[in-house]
Amino acid sequence: MEPTAIMDRLGLRWPIIQAPMAGVSSPAMAAAVTRAGGLGSLGLGASGVAQARHMIHEFRAGADGPLNVNFFCHQPATANAQTEAAWLRKLAPLFDRFDAQPPEKLSEIYQSFLTHSDMQSMLLEERPEVISFHFGLPAPDVLRDLRKTGAYLMASATSLPEALLIQEAGLDAVIAQGTEAGGHRGIFDPHGNDDHLGCLTLTQILADRLEIPVISAGGLMTGGAVASALAAGASAAQLGTAFIACPESLADQDYRTALLSDQGHHTRLTSAVSGRPARCLGNPYVQWAADIAPSEVPDYPIAYDAAKALAAAAKAKGVPGFGAQWAGQGAPLARSLPAGELIAVLGRELDAALQF
């Protein structure tokens, strides 16, 4: 599939998508990327309807081009009082370290897009140019309504079976998420098999079997890496960790410092932050959780409730490294450039690689 398949449809100068990172990507970042010729994105999976709408309006105030908005399509959490109580007991010594008490009970802090009819209605009103999904797919009737808005629809896949489901559902493109990627694995069933395919291997497999465009994601940090993704059969590349150190990022200073430290060389997949496997910097909390079995962790996003409380307790004591510092394996290559300038640099590197 030629790169122009996506570039022409969305009016992009570069086949580069800034990943929709909830809690990191801001309207200012997305607008800067779109103005520079890439596709800016907002991660809205953790947002309420009013906040999501406000962020879309902020983007539109800063850019005239296309916007990608992303939502989580996980199955709603299954509460288990016994598992949650045991998890809080396990976390208690960490809270004690910061003179804090763990929450008395945990709750499901994010609503899945699958059940969020108000969010679905908001999208029908706001009509963003691109809508993407993580952890699965909305119901067929919801996809039908979203398609009527003219939106370009995409979803993440970590395997060929997931990608085939995305194609069969009639979406416009699939995001091939390699195991190198930062943040949550997009695997549909977090309890199912995960072969942890790398970005370029997965891209080649999907490009060979699918009829819709493939977007590579995972560990891509330079224009040369984007060129490699295109050579593997991708129509575009999605970069997330590359943008965390940008000044428009919502990452706090502790996060940025950790990203650019030795911790960036030791990212790990863990379920102990949110309840779903996600790649995080090798910070103190992730190191503590190294031997935690996924079965010990409450369901997503119930576990996140505890992790956020612990991170807040640590931060109150001036101790960094207990938050969700998501990052991919390319973290050591992060650059602290404004988002628009980073797109320009990536574009020059891509041109140089393609002309080699």
C-alpha positions as a Markdown table, in Angstrom:
| # | Residue | x | y | z |
|---|---|---|---|---|
| 1 | Met | 0.0 | 0.0 | 0.0 |
| 2 | Glu | 1.5 | 3.3 | -1.1 |
| 3 | Pro | 2.1 | 6.0 | 1.6 |
| 4 | Thr | 0.0 | 8.4 | -0.4 |
| 5 | Ala | -3.1 | 6.3 | 0.5 |
| 6 | Ile | -3.3 | 8.0 | 3.9 |
| 7 | Met | -1.4 | 11.2 | 3.1 |
| 8 | Asp | -3.8 | 12.1 | 0.2 |
| 9 | Arg | -6.9 | 11.2 | 2.1 |
| 10 | Leu | -6.0 | 13.3 | 5.1 |
| 11 | Gly | -3.9 | 16.0 | 3.3 |
| 12 | Leu | -0.7 | 15.3 | 5.1 |
| 13 | Arg | 2.8 | 16.4 | 4.1 |
| 14 | Trp | 4.5 | 13.6 | 6.0 |
| 15 | Pro | 3.4 | 10.0 | 6.6 |
| 16 | Ile | 3.8 | 10.6 | 10.4 |
| 17 | Ile | 1.2 | 10.4 | 13.1 |
| 18 | Gln | 1.8 | 11.7 | 16.6 |
| 19 | Ala | 0.4 | 9.0 | 18.9 |
| 20 | Pro | -2.7 | 9.8 | 21.0 |
| 21 | Met | -1.2 | 9.5 | 24.4 |
| 22 | Ala | -3.7 | 10.1 | 27.2 |
| 23 | Gly | -2.2 | 12.4 | 29.8 |
| 24 | Val | 0.7 | 13.4 | 27.5 |
| 25 | Ser | -0.6 | 14.6 | 24.2 |
| 26 | Ser | -2.1 | 18.1 | 24.4 |
| 27 | Pro | -4.2 | 20.2 | 22.0 |
| 28 | Ala | -1.1 | 22.4 | 21.6 |
| 29 | Met | 1.0 | 19.4 | 20.6 |
| 30 | Ala | -1.6 | 18.0 | 18.2 |
| 31 | Ala | -2.1 | 21.4 | 16.6 |
| 32 | Ala | 1.7 | 21.9 | 16.2 |
| 33 | Val | 2.1 | 18.5 | 14.5 |
| 34 | Thr | -0.8 | 19.1 | 12.2 |
| 35 | Arg | 0.4 | 22.5 | 11.2 |
| 36 | Ala | 3.8 | 21.0 | 10.4 |
| 37 | Gly | 2.2 | 18.4 | 8.0 |
| 38 | Gly | 1.8 | 15.4 | 10.2 |
| 39 | Leu | -1.3 | 14.1 | 11.9 |
| 40 | Gly | -1.9 | 15.5 | 15.4 |
| 41 | Ser | -3.7 | 13.3 | 17.9 |
| 42 | Leu | -5.5 | 13.5 | 21.3 |
| 43 | Gly | -5.8 | 10.5 | 23.6 |
| 44 | Leu | -9.3 | 10.9 | 25.1 |
| 45 | Gly | -9.8 | 7.5 | 26.7 |
| 46 | Ala | -9.4 | 8.9 | 30.2 |
| 47 | Ser | -11.5 | 12.1 | 29.5 |
| 48 | Gly | -15.0 | 13.0 | 30.3 |
| 49 | Val | -17.3 | 14.3 | 27.6 |
| 50 | Ala | -16.9 | 18.0 | 28.5 |
| 51 | Gln | -13.1 | 17.7 | 28.7 |
| 52 | Ala | -12.9 | 15.8 | 25.4 |
| 53 | Arg | -15.0 | 18.4 | 23.6 |
| 54 | His | -12.9 | 21.2 | 25.1 |
| 55 | Met | -9.7 | 19.6 | 23.9 |
| 56 | Ile | -11.1 | 19.2 | 20.4 |
| 57 | His | -12.1 | 22.9 | 20.4 |
| 58 | Glu | -8.6 | 23.9 | 21.7 |
| 59 | Phe | -7.0 | 22.0 | 18.8 |
| 60 | Arg | -9.3 | 23.7 | 16.3 |
| 61 | Ala | -8.3 | 27.1 | 17.6 |
| 62 | Gly | -4.7 | 26.2 | 16.9 |
| 63 | Ala | -4.8 | 24.3 | 13.6 |
| 64 | Asp | -7.0 | 24.0 | 10.5 |
| 65 | Gly | -5.9 | 20.5 | 9.5 |
| 66 | Pro | -7.0 | 17.0 | 10.5 |
| 67 | Leu | -7.2 | 15.7 | 14.1 |
| 68 | Asn | -7.1 | 12.1 | 15.3 |
| 69 | Val | -9.0 | 11.4 | 18.5 |
| 70 | Asn | -8.5 | 8.1 | 20.3 |
| 71 | Phe | -10.7 | 6.0 | 22.6 |
| 72 | Phe | -10.4 | 2.9 | 24.7 |
| 73 | Cys | -12.7 | 0.0 | 23.8 |
| 74 | His | -11.9 | -2.4 | 26.7 |
| 75 | Gln | -14.5 | -4.6 | 28.2 |
| 76 | Pro | -15.8 | -2.8 | 31.3 |
| 77 | Ala | -14.0 | -3.9 | 34.5 |
| 78 | Thr | -15.1 | -6.9 | 36.6 |
| 79 | Ala | -14.8 | -5.9 | 40.2 |
| 80 | Asn | -13.4 | -8.5 | 42.6 |
| 81 | Ala | -13.4 | -7.4 | 46.3 |
| 82 | Gln | -11.1 | -10.1 | 47.4 |
| 83 | Thr | -8.5 | -9.4 | 44.7 |
| 84 | Glu | -8.7 | -5.6 | 45.3 |
| 85 | Ala | -8.4 | -5.9 | 49.1 |
| 86 | Ala | -5.3 | -8.2 | 48.7 |
| 87 | Trp | -3.8 | -5.7 | 46.2 |
| 88 | Leu | -4.2 | -2.8 | 48.6 |
| 89 | Arg | -2.6 | -4.9 | 51.4 |
| 90 | Lys | 0.4 | -5.6 | 49.1 |
| 91 | Leu | 0.7 | -1.9 | 48.3 |
| 92 | Ala | 0.4 | -0.8 | 52.0 |
| 93 | Pro | 4.1 | -0.8 | 52.7 |
| 94 | Leu | 4.7 | 1.5 | 49.8 |
| 95 | Phe | 2.0 | 3.9 | 51.1 |
| 96 | Asp | 3.6 | 3.6 | 54.6 |
| 97 | Arg | 6.9 | 4.8 | 53.0 |
| 98 | Phe | 5.2 | 8.1 | 52.2 |
| 99 | Asp | 3.2 | 8.4 | 55.4 |
| 100 | Ala | 0.0 | 7.8 | 53.5 |
| 101 | Gln | -2.9 | 5.3 | 53.7 |
| 102 | Pro | -4.0 | 3.3 | 50.7 |
| 103 | Pro | -7.6 | 3.9 | 49.5 |
| 104 | Glu | -10.3 | 2.1 | 51.4 |
| 105 | Lys | -11.8 | 0.7 | 48.2 |
| 106 | Leu | -11.0 | 1.0 | 44.5 |
| 107 | Ser | -13.3 | 2.0 | 41.7 |
| 108 | Glu | -13.5 | 1.9 | 37.9 |
| 109 | Ile | -12.1 | 5.4 | 37.1 |
| 110 | Tyr | -12.5 | 5.4 | 33.3 |
| 111 | Gln | -15.6 | 4.5 | 31.3 |
| 112 | Ser | -15.1 | 2.3 | 28.3 |
| 113 | Phe | -16.1 | 3.8 | 24.9 |
| 114 | Leu | -18.1 | 0.6 | 24.4 |
| 115 | Thr | -20.7 | 1.8 | 26.9 |
| 116 | His | -20.2 | 5.6 | 26.7 |
| 117 | Ser | -23.2 | 6.7 | 24.6 |
| 118 | Asp | -22.7 | 10.4 | 25.6 |
| 119 | Met | -19.1 | 10.3 | 24.2 |
| 120 | Gln | -20.3 | 8.6 | 21.0 |
| 121 | Ser | -22.9 | 11.4 | 20.6 |
| 122 | Met | -20.3 | 14.1 | 21.1 |
| 123 | Leu | -18.3 | 12.6 | 18.2 |
| 124 | Leu | -21.3 | 12.8 | 16.0 |
| 125 | Glu | -21.6 | 16.5 | 16.8 |
| 126 | Glu | -17.9 | 17.4 | 16.6 |
| 127 | Arg | -17.0 | 15.3 | 13.6 |
| 128 | Pro | -13.3 | 14.9 | 14.0 |
| 129 | Glu | -11.5 | 13.9 | 10.8 |
| 130 | Val | -9.9 | 10.7 | 12.3 |
| 131 | Ile | -11.2 | 8.5 | 15.1 |
| 132 | Ser | -9.0 | 5.6 | 16.4 |
| 133 | Phe | -9.6 | 2.8 | 18.9 |
| 134 | His | -7.4 | 0.9 | 21.3 |
| 135 | Phe | -8.1 | -2.5 | 23.1 |
| 136 | Gly | -10.8 | -3.5 | 20.6 |
| 137 | Leu | -13.7 | -2.1 | 18.5 |
| 138 | Pro | -17.0 | -0.4 | 19.1 |
| 139 | Ala | -20.3 | -2.1 | 18.2 |
| 140 | Pro | -21.2 | -2.3 | 14.5 |
| 141 | Asp | -24.0 | 0.2 | 14.8 |
| 142 | Val | -21.6 | 2.7 | 16.5 |
| 143 | Leu | -19.1 | 2.3 | 13.7 |
| 144 | Arg | -21.8 | 2.8 | 11.2 |
| 145 | Asp | -22.9 | 6.1 | 12.7 |
| 146 | Leu | -19.3 | 7.3 | 13.0 |
| 147 | Arg | -18.6 | 6.4 | 9.4 |
| 148 | Lys | -21.5 | 8.6 | 8.3 |
| 149 | Thr | -19.6 | 11.6 | 9.7 |
| 150 | Gly | -16.9 | 11.0 | 7.1 |
| 151 | Ala | -14.3 | 10.2 | 9.7 |
| 152 | Tyr | -11.3 | 8.1 | 8.8 |
| 153 | Leu | -11.5 | 5.1 | 11.2 |
| 154 | Met | -8.5 | 3.3 | 12.6 |
| 155 | Ala | -7.8 | 0.7 | 15.3 |
| 156 | Ser | -4.7 | -0.9 | 16.9 |
| 157 | Ala | -3.8 | -4.5 | 16.4 |
| 158 | Thr | -1.0 | -6.5 | 18.0 |
| 159 | Ser | -1.6 | -9.6 | 15.9 |
| 160 | Leu | -2.9 | -10.8 | 12.5 |
| 161 | Pro | -6.2 | -12.1 | 14.0 |
| 162 | Glu | -6.9 | -8.7 | 15.6 |
| 163 | Ala | -6.0 | -6.9 | 12.3 |
| 164 | Leu | -8.4 | -9.1 | 10.3 |
| 165 | Leu | -11.2 | -8.3 | 12.7 |
| 166 | Ile | -10.5 | -4.6 | 12.2 |
| 167 | Gln | -10.6 | -5.0 | 8.4 |
| 168 | Glu | -13.7 | -7.1 | 8.5 |
| 169 | Ala | -15.4 | -4.4 | 10.6 |
| 170 | Gly | -14.9 | -2.0 | 7.7 |
| 171 | Leu | -12.3 | 0.4 | 9.3 |
| 172 | Asp | -10.1 | 2.4 | 7.0 |
| 173 | Ala | -6.7 | 1.4 | 8.5 |
| 174 | Val | -5.0 | -0.7 | 11.1 |
| 175 | Ile | -2.2 | 0.4 | 13.5 |
| 176 | Ala | 0.4 | -2.4 | 13.8 |
| 177 | Gln | 1.5 | -2.0 | 17.4 |
| 178 | Gly | 4.8 | -3.7 | 18.1 |
| 179 | Thr | 5.8 | -4.9 | 21.5 |
| 180 | Glu | 8.4 | -2.0 | 21.6 |
| 181 | Ala | 5.7 | 0.6 | 21.9 |
| 182 | Gly | 5.2 | 2.6 | 25.1 |
| 183 | Gly | 2.0 | 2.6 | 27.0 |
| 184 | His | -0.7 | 0.0 | 26.9 |
| 185 | Arg | -0.6 | -3.0 | 24.7 |
| 186 | Gly | -3.6 | -2.8 | 22.4 |
| 187 | Ile | -4.3 | -6.5 | 22.7 |
| 188 | Phe | -8.0 | -7.2 | 22.5 |
| 189 | Asp | -8.0 | -9.9 | 25.2 |
| 190 | Pro | -5.4 | -9.0 | 28.0 |
| 191 | His | -5.7 | -12.6 | 29.3 |
| 192 | Gly | -5.1 | -14.1 | 25.9 |
| 193 | Asn | -2.0 | -15.1 | 24.1 |
| 194 | Asp | 0.5 | -12.3 | 23.1 |
| 195 | Asp | 3.3 | -13.3 | 20.8 |
| 196 | His | 4.9 | -9.8 | 21.4 |
| 197 | Leu | 5.7 | -9.3 | 17.7 |
| 198 | Gly | 8.0 | -6.5 | 16.9 |
| 199 | Cys | 6.8 | -3.4 | 15.0 |
| 200 | Leu | 8.5 | -4.2 | 11.6 |
| 201 | Thr | 7.7 | -7.9 | 11.7 |
| 202 | Leu | 4.1 | -7.2 | 12.5 |
| 203 | Thr | 3.9 | -4.5 | 9.8 |
| 204 | Gln | 5.2 | -7.0 | 7.2 |
| 205 | Ile | 2.8 | -9.7 | 8.1 |
| 206 | Leu | -0.2 | -7.3 | 8.1 |
| 207 | Ala | 0.8 | -5.5 | 4.9 |
| 208 | Asp | 1.1 | -9.0 | 3.2 |
| 209 | Arg | -2.4 | -10.1 | 4.3 |
| 210 | Leu | -4.6 | -7.0 | 4.5 |
| 211 | Glu | -6.3 | -4.9 | 1.9 |
| 212 | Ile | -6.4 | -1.7 | 4.0 |
| 213 | Pro | -3.4 | 0.5 | 4.9 |
| 214 | Val | -1.1 | -0.4 | 7.8 |
| 215 | Ile | 0.4 | 2.1 | 10.1 |
| 216 | Ser | 3.5 | 1.1 | 12.0 |
| 217 | Ala | 3.9 | 1.8 | 15.7 |
| 218 | Gly | 6.5 | 0.9 | 18.3 |
| 219 | Gly | 10.0 | 2.1 | 18.9 |
| 220 | Leu | 10.1 | 4.5 | 15.9 |
| 221 | Met | 12.0 | 7.6 | 16.9 |
| 222 | Thr | 13.7 | 9.0 | 13.7 |
| 223 | Gly | 12.9 | 9.7 | 10.1 |
| 224 | Gly | 15.2 | 6.8 | 9.2 |
| 225 | Ala | 13.0 | 4.5 | 11.3 |
| 226 | Val | 9.9 | 5.8 | 9.5 |
| 227 | Ala | 11.6 | 5.0 | 6.2 |
| 228 | Ser | 12.1 | 1.4 | 7.5 |
| 229 | Ala | 8.5 | 1.1 | 8.4 |
| 230 | Leu | 7.5 | 2.3 | 4.9 |
| 231 | Ala | 9.9 | -0.2 | 3.4 |
| 232 | Ala | 8.2 | -2.9 | 5.5 |
| 233 | Gly | 4.9 | -2.1 | 3.8 |
| 234 | Ala | 3.4 | 0.6 | 6.1 |
| 235 | Ser | 1.5 | 3.6 | 4.7 |
| 236 | Ala | 2.5 | 5.7 | 7.6 |
| 237 | Ala | 4.2 | 5.6 | 11.0 |
| 238 | Gln | 2.9 | 6.5 | 14.5 |
| 239 | Leu | 5.4 | 7.9 | 17.0 |
| 240 | Gly | 4.6 | 8.5 | 20.6 |
| 241 | Thr | 7.6 | 8.4 | 22.9 |
| 242 | Ala | 9.4 | 10.7 | 20.4 |
| 243 | Phe | 7.0 | 13.5 | 21.5 |
| 244 | Ile | 7.1 | 13.1 | 25.3 |
| 245 | Ala | 10.0 | 15.5 | 25.8 |
| 246 | Cys | 8.4 | 18.2 | 23.6 |
| 247 | Pro | 7.5 | 21.4 | 25.5 |
| 248 | Glu | 3.9 | 21.0 | 24.5 |
| 249 | Ser | 3.7 | 17.6 | 26.2 |
| 250 | Leu | 1.7 | 17.3 | 29.4 |
| 251 | Ala | 4.4 | 15.1 | 31.0 |
| 252 | Asp | 5.7 | 16.6 | 34.2 |
| 253 | Gln | 9.3 | 17.4 | 34.9 |
| 254 | Asp | 9.9 | 14.1 | 36.8 |
| 255 | Tyr | 8.6 | 12.2 | 33.8 |
| 256 | Arg | 10.8 | 14.1 | 31.4 |
| 257 | Thr | 13.9 | 13.7 | 33.6 |
| 258 | Ala | 13.3 | 9.9 | 33.9 |
| 259 | Leu | 12.8 | 9.6 | 30.2 |
| 260 | Leu | 16.2 | 11.2 | 29.5 |
| 261 | Ser | 17.9 | 9.2 | 32.3 |
| 262 | Asp | 19.2 | 5.6 | 32.5 |
| 263 | Gln | 15.6 | 4.5 | 33.2 |
| 264 | Gly | 14.9 | 5.1 | 29.5 |
| 265 | His | 17.2 | 2.2 | 28.7 |
| 266 | His | 15.2 | -0.2 | 30.8 |
| 267 | Thr | 11.5 | 0.0 | 29.9 |
| 268 | Arg | 9.4 | -2.9 | 31.0 |
| 269 | Leu | 5.9 | -4.3 | 30.3 |
| 270 | Thr | 3.9 | -4.4 | 33.5 |
| 271 | Ser | 0.3 | -4.8 | 34.5 |
| 272 | Ala | 0.9 | -3.5 | 38.0 |
| 273 | Val | 0.1 | 0.1 | 37.1 |
| 274 | Ser | -3.3 | -0.1 | 35.5 |
| 275 | Gly | -4.3 | -3.7 | 35.4 |
| 276 | Arg | -3.4 | -4.1 | 31.7 |
| 277 | Pro | 0.1 | -4.8 | 30.2 |
| 278 | Ala | 1.8 | -1.5 | 29.4 |
| 279 | Arg | 5.4 | -0.5 | 28.7 |
| 280 | Cys | 6.8 | 1.9 | 31.3 |
| 281 | Leu | 10.1 | 3.5 | 32.2 |
| 282 | Gly | 12.1 | 1.4 | 34.6 |
| 283 | Asn | 11.2 | 3.6 | 37.5 |
| 284 | Pro | 11.1 | 2.6 | 41.2 |
| 285 | Tyr | 7.5 | 1.4 | 41.1 |
| 286 | Val | 8.1 | -0.8 | 38.0 |
| 287 | Gln | 11.2 | -2.3 | 39.6 |
| 288 | Trp | 9.1 | -3.1 | 42.7 |
| 289 | Ala | 6.5 | -4.7 | 40.6 |
| 290 | Ala | 8.9 | -6.8 | 38.6 |
| 291 | Asp | 7.9 | -10.1 | 40.3 |
| 292 | Ile | 4.1 | -9.3 | 40.5 |
| 293 | Ala | 1.9 | -11.9 | 38.7 |
| 294 | Pro | -0.8 | -10.3 | 36.5 |
| 295 | Ser | -3.3 | -12.5 | 38.4 |
| 296 | Glu | -2.6 | -10.5 | 41.6 |
| 297 | Val | -3.6 | -7.2 | 40.0 |
| 298 | Pro | -7.2 | -6.0 | 39.9 |
| 299 | Asp | -9.0 | -5.5 | 36.6 |
| 300 | Tyr | -8.3 | -2.5 | 34.3 |
| 301 | Pro | -8.8 | 0.3 | 35.1 |
| 302 | Ile | -9.6 | -0.5 | 38.8 |
| 303 | Ala | -5.9 | -1.1 | 39.5 |
| 304 | Tyr | -5.2 | 2.4 | 38.1 |
| 305 | Asp | -7.1 | 3.9 | 41.0 |
| 306 | Ala | -4.6 | 2.5 | 43.5 |
| 307 | Ala | -1.6 | 3.5 | 41.3 |
| 308 | Lys | -2.7 | 7.1 | 41.0 |
| 309 | Ala | -3.2 | 7.3 | 44.8 |
| 310 | Leu | 0.3 | 5.9 | 45.4 |
| 311 | Ala | 1.9 | 8.3 | 42.8 |
| 312 | Ala | 0.2 | 11.3 | 44.5 |
| 313 | Ala | 1.4 | 10.2 | 47.9 |
| 314 | Ala | 5.0 | 9.8 | 46.6 |
| 315 | Lys | 4.9 | 13.1 | 44.8 |
| 316 | Ala | 3.6 | 14.9 | 48.0 |
| 317 | Lys | 6.8 | 13.7 | 49.6 |
| 318 | Gly | 9.0 | 14.8 | 46.7 |
| 319 | Val | 9.7 | 11.3 | 45.6 |
| 320 | Pro | 9.5 | 10.7 | 41.8 |
| 321 | Gly | 9.1 | 7.5 | 39.9 |
| 322 | Phe | 5.8 | 6.1 | 41.2 |
| 323 | Gly | 3.6 | 7.3 | 38.4 |
| 324 | Ala | 2.5 | 5.9 | 35.0 |
| 325 | Gln | 5.6 | 7.0 | 33.1 |
| 326 | Trp | 4.8 | 5.2 | 29.8 |
| 327 | Ala | 7.6 | 5.0 | 27.2 |
| 328 | Gly | 8.7 | 2.7 | 24.4 |
| 329 | Gln | 12.0 | 1.0 | 23.8 |
| 330 | Gly | 13.2 | 4.0 | 21.7 |
| 331 | Ala | 13.2 | 6.3 | 24.8 |
| 332 | Pro | 17.0 | 6.8 | 24.8 |
| 333 | Leu | 16.5 | 8.6 | 21.4 |
| 334 | Ala | 14.0 | 11.1 | 22.7 |
| 335 | Arg | 14.6 | 14.8 | 21.7 |
| 336 | Ser | 13.5 | 17.8 | 23.5 |
| 337 | Leu | 12.3 | 19.8 | 20.5 |
| 338 | Pro | 9.0 | 21.7 | 19.9 |
| 339 | Ala | 6.5 | 19.3 | 18.3 |
| 340 | Gly | 6.4 | 21.2 | 15.0 |
| 341 | Glu | 10.2 | 21.4 | 14.8 |
| 342 | Leu | 10.4 | 17.7 | 15.6 |
| 343 | Ile | 8.1 | 16.9 | 12.6 |
| 344 | Ala | 10.3 | 19.0 | 10.4 |
| 345 | Val | 13.4 | 17.2 | 11.6 |
| 346 | Leu | 11.7 | 13.8 | 11.1 |
| 347 | Gly | 10.7 | 14.9 | 7.6 |
| 348 | Arg | 14.3 | 15.8 | 6.7 |
| 349 | Glu | 15.6 | 12.5 | 8.1 |
| 350 | Leu | 12.9 | 10.6 | 6.1 |
| 351 | Asp | 13.8 | 12.4 | 2.9 |
| 352 | Ala | 17.5 | 11.6 | 3.4 |
| 353 | Ala | 16.8 | 8.0 | 4.1 |
| 354 | Leu | 14.5 | 7.6 | 1.1 |
| 355 | Gln | 17.1 | 9.2 | -1.2 |
| 356 | Phe | 20.0 | 7.1 | 0.1 |
